[in-house]
């Protein structure tokens, strides 16, 4: 099988908010095109910090981070990101379509686009292409027909899918979701993961999650973060490996195709 081209490359990376308290140490990570992976680990282990390094929101203290082969600050517009907590005023009069349209901010009109589109982009206004992309994203997330509804009036699960539609409206090459099923019931979570499986046909997907069941049912790779970053085998993650990550016994079923039969391998291998 031909190896996929890397879209995330992290080498010998350290990060600390305070010099005396390292958050991530000697991180080496490669994620290829078309990947569908879950980032798991204990609270405070560095999962969200790792995502912020990937997106260039935080600079590494040591080492290098590349996104699509370049500095993440230059390429993060090619990534869609849905953070764990999104603050919003449910009384603010903004429609579902307007929320998704904001995901088009910063997207350049294609070369040869219409004069009207280029003029609108120069004035920081939305174009017809933006509206079409936003409606297509809503349809992908099962929200067609809700365009004119107030964002604050739809259900929690629908709001989450709306925010994901916002992230994919720019047609990213990488989609990163931090705890996407927070405040969702099991049925809503299953629906979301099924939609993400379909999205993975077009874009790489990284999910930060505490829900270890997601690893066995949906993703192909498991990236474990607890100050260091390790890819575990896709056989059952239990015993010593789980105690090292979480400090307690838990159970996962093998579904990862990136690791060898003989046992887990570090990403730096």
Secondary structure, DSSP 8 states (H G I E B T S, - for coil): -----EEEEEEEEEEEEETTEEEEEEEEEEEETT-EEEEE--TTSSHHHHHHHHTTSS--SEEEEEETTB-HHHHGGGEEEE-S-----TTS--BHHHHHHGGGTT----TT--HHHHHHHHTT---HHHHHHHHHHHHHTT-TT-TTSBGGGS-HHHHHHHHHHHHHTT--SEEEEESTTTT--HHHHHHHHHHHHHHTTTSEEEEE-S-HHHHHHT-SEEEEESSSEEE--SS---THHHHHHHSS--------SSSBTTB-B-TT-
